[in-house]
Amino acid sequence: MDLRYHIPLDRATLRAHGVPDDWPMGVADRVRFHELDTLGHVNNAAYLTWFENFRVHYTTAYGLTRGRPQLDGLVLRALNVDYRASLRLGEDYIVTGRTTQMRNTSFTMEYGVFSGDLKVLSTAVLVLVEADGTTKRPIPEEVRRAFAERDGAQAA
């Protein structure tokens, strides 16, 4: 793969690398040695870091952050990961994500990891909170519109 790493990829680049059209955003990288387990493939915990790194790009692009990380509370409430195929040292991959469902203060995201084909699929429920870490904050209307228009997210 000839990819630019660590920046959001446009749809044309995603399609050129085999990511289906219903994944609107992705970020590429390459598997590093420290991400491997004793069997020589990516450790399951590394994927969670990949999802978190993607989420930073995603929330910025969708206007979910207010530019002050100390005030931008996003709590991971639930996570499910389906490991379908392994990745190994030096392989390029693309982490993709989209919001599929939204409520008043929470939303459900799907993540995909592609390297030729789908390797990992994950679902996460995230809750918006204030700086205190407990008071829930409604999803702003402009963000709800972005979730619906860009990702096809539905209100739950």
Buried (B, 14 or more C-beta within 10 A) or exposed (E): BEBEEEEBBEEEBBEEBEBEEEBBBBBBBBBEEEBBEEEEBBBEEBBBEBBEBBBEBBBEBBEBBEEEEEEBBBEBEEBEBEBEEBBEEEBBBBBBBBBBBBEEBBBBBBBBBBBEEBBBBBBBBBBBBEEEEEEEBEBBEEBBEBBBEBBEBEEE
